[in-house]
Amino acid sequence: MFRRGSIQRATIGLILCATSCAHEINAGSFVDARPAAPLSVPPNADELAAARRIDASHATDLGFYAWPSLCIAPWLALLGLALWHRSRARRAFDAVVRRGPVVPGRRELEGTVEPIDEPVPITVELSKDRRTVIRASTSPFFLRLSTGERVRVDRAEPIELRAPETAFDPDLTHVLLDVASGDRVAVDGVVTNEAHRPDAGPYRDGTNSEIRASSEGVLIVARGGSTPVHNSRARTARNGMALALVGLVSSAVIAPYEALSLRATGVSQWGAIIGHRSTRTDYAATRSTSSPTSSTITEYAVRVRVGDRVFDDDVPVEVYECAREGRCTRVPVVLSTFGPRRSRVGTRPFFDDEIGFASVAFFVLAALIYASHHRERPWFTARIDPPE
C-alpha cells in the first residue's frame, strides 16, 4: 500500500534524478512513547487537536469516491474499447463470403486466383524505395471461392493492390510485386451479375458473378487475403480484454482493498501510542548538472496498540511532535472487523490518492501497449490505373 508522503518523495526524486541521482535513507528506530491514559479518561485537548490534524492532512486527498473514477472507469473504458474492436473484427471476418451463393452488393471475397488470359494477372515493377510504380500490367482473372464458385474480377477501373511489408526483401535492387495463379487474395468491391463474356473462358452457361470497383472508384486487391488480418485484430482485442480485466481487478479491488475493507467493516476508537519515529531521505544529484542540487524529505510515523493489534502508520509532523513531547498518548484509529485485519490512524477511512494516480499511470501504460499492438497491419499500397 502507498503511504502519505510517498508521492511527494517520488516527485522530488524524479526532478532531482532526471539524469542521475543518489539518495540516502536515514531511518530512525521507534522510540518508546509515554504510557497512554486509560480509555475511561476522556482525550485531552492536544489529542483532540491531533485527531483533527490527522483528518485535515487528508483534506487534499481526492476523497473516497474518487476510487470509482480513478480505479474503475479507465479500465472499464479500455475493456469496452477492446470489446468494440473485437466485435468489429468479428463482423469484418464474417463479412468475407465463404459459404453460400454470392449475392449482389458490397462484398469482400477471399479465394485463390485463376487466370483467364495471362498466367500472372497482375504484375507491378517498383523502384527500390517502393514509392514509384515503374511498370504495371493487369488482366482480368477469376477468384475461386471456398464454396467452389468463381467470381470474375473486373479490370475496367483502378486497382489498389495491397501487400504486407514483410513480403519485400530490403536487399533487392529490383522489386517485383505480382499476383499469380494459385495465390490467395482478398478482393473488396461491388458484386454484380453480368452476362457471360466470351473472353471469360469456360464457365457456367447464362450468367456469372463479377466484382467491380466500389463507390470509391477503386477495386481493392490484398495479397495473402484478409482473414489473417481480421484474426490478428480479434486476437489483439482479446488480449486487450484480458489486460483490462487484470488491471480492473488489481487497481479496483486489490490496491484499495484496505480502504474498502475499512469503509465496509471499520469501527473507530482510540489507540495507545507506544512509539514514534522519523525517517529522513536525502536526495542529491550526482552528474550532468553544473550546480549540484539536494533535497531532504522527512516522514513521521507512530506505532499504535489497540488490544492485541500493533501497527505503524504515517502521521503529520504536528502529531509526531505531540507524541514525542508526551502531550499525546492516544490517536484515533479505524479497525476492520471482517477478513484480514486492517488498521489506519484516523477517525474515518480514506482513499489514498497515490493509489488512484498509480492506477491511472498503470492504465496509461496498458493503453499504450494495447494501442501499439492494435495498430493497423503495415501495408504497401500501389495504385494501378486501368489500361487505355
C-alpha positions in Angstrom: 0.0 0.0 0.0 1.1 3.5 -0.7 1.6 5.8 2.4 1.3 9.5 2.6 4.4 11.3 1.6 5.5 8.7 -1.0 4.2 10.7 -3.9 5.9 13.9 -2.7 9.2 11.9 -2.2 8.8 10.3 -5.6 8.1 13.7 -7.3 11.2 15.4 -5.9 13.2 12.3 -6.6 12.2 12.3 -10.2 13.1 16.0 -10.5 16.5 15.6 -9.0 17.1 12.3 -10.8 16.2 13.5 -14.2 19.7 12.5 -15.3 21.1 10.5 -12.4 20.9 10.8 -8.7 21.7 9.2 -5.4 19.6 9.0 -2.3 20.3 8.0 1.3 17.6 6.9 3.7 18.3 7.5 7.4 15.5 5.5 9.1 15.4 6.2 12.8 14.2 3.5 15.2 11.0 3.7 17.1 11.3 5.4 20.4 9.0 4.3 23.2 6.3 6.8 24.0 4.7 7.8 27.2 2.1 5.3 28.5 -1.3 6.1 27.3 -4.1 7.2 29.7 -6.9 4.6 30.4 -9.7 4.7 27.8 -12.0 5.7 30.6 -10.3 9.0 30.7 -11.5 11.4 28.0 -8.9 12.5 25.5 -7.2 15.8 26.3 -7.2 18.9 24.1 -3.9 18.0 22.4 -5.2 14.6 21.5 -8.4 16.0 20.1 -6.4 18.6 18.1 -4.1 15.8 16.8 -7.2 13.9 15.7 -8.4 16.9 13.7 -4.9 17.4 12.3 -4.8 13.8 11.1 -8.1 14.3 9.3 -7.0 17.6 7.9 -3.9 16.0 6.5 -6.2 14.0 4.2 -8.2 17.0 3.1 -6.1 17.3 -0.1 -6.9 13.7 -1.0 -9.4 13.2 -3.8 -11.8 11.5 -1.4 -13.1 8.0 -1.1 -15.5 8.3 -4.0 -12.6 9.1 -6.4 -11.9 5.4 -6.3 -14.5 4.5 -8.9 -13.4 7.3 -11.3 -9.6 6.6 -10.9 -9.5 2.9 -10.5 -12.6 1.6 -12.2 -13.7 3.9 -15.0 -10.4 3.9 -17.0 -10.3 0.1 -17.1 -13.9 -0.2 -17.9 -13.3 2.2 -20.8 -10.4 0.0 -22.1 -12.5 -3.1 -21.7 -15.3 -1.5 -23.7 -12.9 -0.4 -26.4 -11.4 -3.9 -26.7 -14.9 -5.4 -26.8 -15.8 -2.9 -29.6 -12.7 -3.7 -31.5 -13.3 -7.5 -31.1 -16.9 -7.0 -32.4 -15.7 -5.0 -35.4 -13.0 -7.7 -36.2 -15.7 -10.5 -36.0 -18.0 -8.5 -38.2 -15.3 -8.0 -40.7 -14.3 -11.6 -40.6 -17.9 -12.7 -41.0 -18.4 -10.3 -43.9 -15.9 -12.2 -46.1 -18.1 -14.5 -48.1 -17.1 -18.2 -47.5 -20.3 -20.2 -47.9 -23.5 -20.0 -49.9 -24.1 -18.1 -53.1 -22.6 -14.7 -53.7 -25.3 -12.1 -53.9 -25.0 -8.7 -55.4 -23.8 -5.8 -53.3 -20.7 -4.5 -51.5 -18.7 -7.6 -50.6 -15.3 -8.7 -49.6 -14.4 -12.0 -51.2 -11.4 -14.2 -50.4 -10.1 -17.0 -52.6 -7.4 -18.2 -55.0 -6.5 -16.7 -58.3 -7.4 -18.5 -61.5 -6.1 -16.6 -64.6 -8.2 -16.1 -67.7 -5.7 -14.8 -70.3 -2.4 -14.3 -68.5 -0.9 -16.7 -66.0 0.1 -13.7 -63.9 -2.9 -11.4 -64.0 -1.2 -8.5 -62.1 2.5 -7.6 -62.3 3.9 -4.4 -60.8 7.5 -3.2 -61.0 8.6 -0.8 -58.3 11.5 1.4 -57.6 13.9 0.3 -54.9 12.3 2.6 -52.4 8.9 1.0 -53.3 7.5 4.5 -53.7 7.2 4.6 -57.5 5.4 2.2 -59.9 7.7 1.9 -62.9 5.6 -0.5 -64.9 2.3 -2.4 -64.3 0.3 -4.9 -66.4 -3.1 -6.3 -65.4 -5.7 -8.6 -66.9 -9.0 -10.0 -65.7 -9.0 -13.2 -63.6 -11.3 -15.4 -61.7 -11.4 -15.6 -57.9 -12.2 -19.2 -56.8 -14.0 -19.2 -53.5 -14.0 -21.9 -50.9 -17.5 -22.9 -52.0 -16.2 -23.7 -55.5 -17.9 -20.7 -57.1 -15.8 -18.4 -59.3 -16.2 -14.7 -59.5 -14.8 -12.6 -62.3 -12.6 -9.7 -61.2 -13.2 -6.8 -63.4 -10.3 -4.7 -64.7 -12.1 -1.6 -66.2 -11.4 0.7 -63.2 -8.3 1.4 -61.0 -7.0 -1.3 -58.7 -5.5 -0.7 -55.3 -3.0 -3.5 -54.8 -2.0 -4.2 -51.2 0.7 -6.4 -49.9 2.3 -6.9 -46.4 5.5 -5.0 -45.9 7.1 -8.4 -44.9 6.6 -9.5 -48.5 9.6 -7.4 -49.6 13.3 -8.1 -49.3 15.1 -4.8 -48.5 18.3 -6.1 -50.2 16.7 -6.5 -53.6 17.6 -3.9 -56.2 14.7 -4.9 -58.4 11.3 -5.1 -56.8 8.5 -7.0 -58.4 5.1 -7.4 -57.0 2.7 -9.8 -58.7 -0.5 -11.8 -58.3 -0.1 -15.2 -60.0 -2.2 -18.3 -60.5 -2.9 -20.0 -57.2 -2.2 -17.0 -55.0 -4.6 -16.3 -52.2 -6.1 -12.8 -52.3 -9.0 -10.8 -50.9 -11.0 -8.6 -53.2 -13.2 -5.7 -51.9 -15.7 -4.3 -54.3 -19.3 -4.5 -55.5 -20.6 -7.8 -56.8 -22.9 -7.7 -59.9 -24.4 -10.3 -62.2 -23.2 -9.9 -65.7 -23.9 -11.8 -68.9 -21.3 -14.4 -69.8 -18.4 -12.8 -71.6 -16.7 -14.7 -74.5 -13.3 -13.8 -73.1 -14.1 -15.2 -69.7 -13.1 -18.7 -70.6 -15.0 -21.9 -69.7 -17.7 -21.1 -67.2 -21.4 -21.9 -66.4 -23.8 -21.0 -69.1 -26.0 -18.0 -68.7 -24.7 -15.5 -66.2 -21.8 -15.3 -63.7 -20.9 -13.0 -60.8 -18.5 -10.2 -61.3 -16.9 -7.9 -58.7 -16.2 -4.4 -59.7 -14.9 -1.2 -58.0 -16.9 0.2 -55.2 -18.4 3.7 -54.9 -15.0 5.0 -54.0 -14.0 4.2 -57.6 -11.3 1.6 -56.8 -11.1 -2.2 -56.6 -9.0 -3.3 -53.6 -6.9 -6.5 -54.1 -5.0 -7.7 -51.0 -2.3 -10.3 -51.3 -2.5 -13.1 -48.7 -6.2 -12.5 -48.1 -7.9 -10.6 -45.3 -8.6 -13.5 -42.9 -5.1 -13.2 -41.2 -5.7 -9.5 -40.7 -9.1 -10.0 -39.1 -7.9 -12.9 -37.0 -4.9 -10.8 -35.8 -7.2 -7.9 -34.9 -9.6 -10.2 -33.0 -6.7 -11.8 -31.1 -5.3 -8.4 -30.2 -8.7 -7.3 -29.0 -8.9 -10.4 -26.8 -5.5 -9.6 -25.3 -6.8 -6.1 -24.6 -9.8 -7.5 -22.8 -7.6 -9.7 -20.7 -5.3 -6.7 -19.9 -8.3 -4.6 -18.9 -9.6 -7.3 -16.7 -6.3 -7.8 -14.9 -6.0 -4.0 -14.4 -9.6 -3.8 -13.2 -9.1 -6.5 -10.6 -5.7 -5.2 -9.4 -6.4 -1.5 -9.5 -10.0 -1.5 -8.5 -10.0 -4.3 -5.9 -6.6 -5.4 -4.7 -4.8 -2.0 -4.4 -7.6 -0.1 -2.5 -8.6 -3.2 -0.5 -7.5 -1.7 2.8 -9.7 1.4 2.3 -12.6 -0.7 1.1 -12.5 -3.1 4.0 -12.2 -0.3 6.5 -15.1 1.6 5.0 -17.3 -1.5 4.8 -16.5 -3.1 8.2 -14.4 -0.5 10.1 -15.1 0.8 13.5 -13.4 3.9 15.0 -11.9 4.0 18.5 -8.8 5.3 20.3 -5.5 3.5 20.2 -2.4 3.9 22.5 0.8 5.4 21.0 3.6 3.1 22.1 6.4 4.5 19.9 7.2 7.2 17.4 9.8 7.5 14.6 11.1 10.0 12.0 12.7 8.9 8.7 14.9 11.3 6.6 15.6 10.7 2.9 18.4 12.8 1.3 18.4 13.2 -2.5 21.5 14.6 -4.3 22.3 15.0 -8.0 25.5 13.1 -9.0 26.3 14.2 -12.6 25.1 16.1 -15.6 24.4 19.2 -13.6 26.5 22.3 -13.2 25.0 23.2 -9.9 24.6 20.2 -7.6 21.1 20.1 -6.0 20.0 18.2 -3.0 16.8 17.9 -1.0 15.6 16.2 2.2 12.2 14.6 2.8 11.3 13.6 6.4 8.4 11.3 7.2 6.9 10.7 10.6 5.2 7.7 12.0 3.7 6.4 15.2 3.3 2.8 16.5 -0.1 2.1 17.9 -1.6 -0.7 20.0 -5.3 -1.5 20.1 -6.0 -4.6 22.1 -3.8 -7.3 20.6 -3.1 -5.3 17.4 0.1 -3.3 16.9 0.7 -1.4 13.7 2.6 1.6 12.3 1.2 4.5 10.3 2.3 7.8 9.0 1.2 11.0 10.8 1.7 14.7 10.3 4.7 16.3 11.9 2.5 18.1 14.5 1.1 14.7 15.7 4.6 13.3 15.9 5.9 16.2 17.9 2.9 15.9 20.2 3.6 12.2 20.8 7.3 12.9 21.2 6.7 15.5 23.8 4.3 13.3 25.7 1.3 15.5 25.2 -0.5 13.0 23.0 -0.6 9.4 24.2 -3.6 8.3 22.1 -4.7 8.7 18.5 -8.0 7.7 16.8 -7.8 4.6 14.7 -10.2 2.7 12.3 -10.1 -1.1 12.6 -11.7 -3.6 10.2 -13.9 -6.2 11.8 -14.1 -8.7 8.9 -11.5 -10.5 6.9 -7.8 -9.8 7.2 -7.0 -7.3 9.9 -6.7 -3.7 8.6 -5.9 -0.7 10.7 -5.3 3.0 9.9 -4.7 6.1 12.0 -7.7 8.5 11.6 -11.3 9.0 12.6 -12.6 7.6 9.2 -11.2 5.5 6.3 -9.9 7.4 3.3 -8.8 6.5 -0.2 -5.1 7.2 -0.9 -4.9 9.5 -3.9 -1.5 7.9 -4.6 -3.3 4.6 -5.4 -5.6 6.5 -7.8 -2.7 8.2 -9.6 -0.7 4.9 -9.7 -3.8 3.2 -11.2 -4.1 5.9 -13.9 -0.4 5.6 -14.7 -0.7 1.9 -15.0 -3.8 2.4 -17.2 -1.9 4.8 -19.5 0.9 2.2 -19.8 -1.6 -0.6 -20.6 -3.4 1.6 -23.1 -0.2 2.5 -24.9 0.7 -1.2 -25.1 -2.7 -2.1 -26.4 -2.6 0.7 -29.0 0.8 -0.4 -30.2 -0.4 -3.9 -30.8 -3.8 -2.8 -32.3 -2.3 -0.5 -34.9 -3.1 -1.3 -38.5 -1.1 -4.0 -40.2 1.7 -2.3 -42.2 0.6 -2.4 -45.8 2.3 -1.4 -49.0 -0.2 0.1 -51.4 0.2 0.6 -55.2 -2.5 2.2 -57.3 -2.7 0.8 -60.8 -4.7 2.7 -63.4 -6.9 0.8 -65.9 -5.4 0.1 -69.4 -6.4 2.6 -72.0 
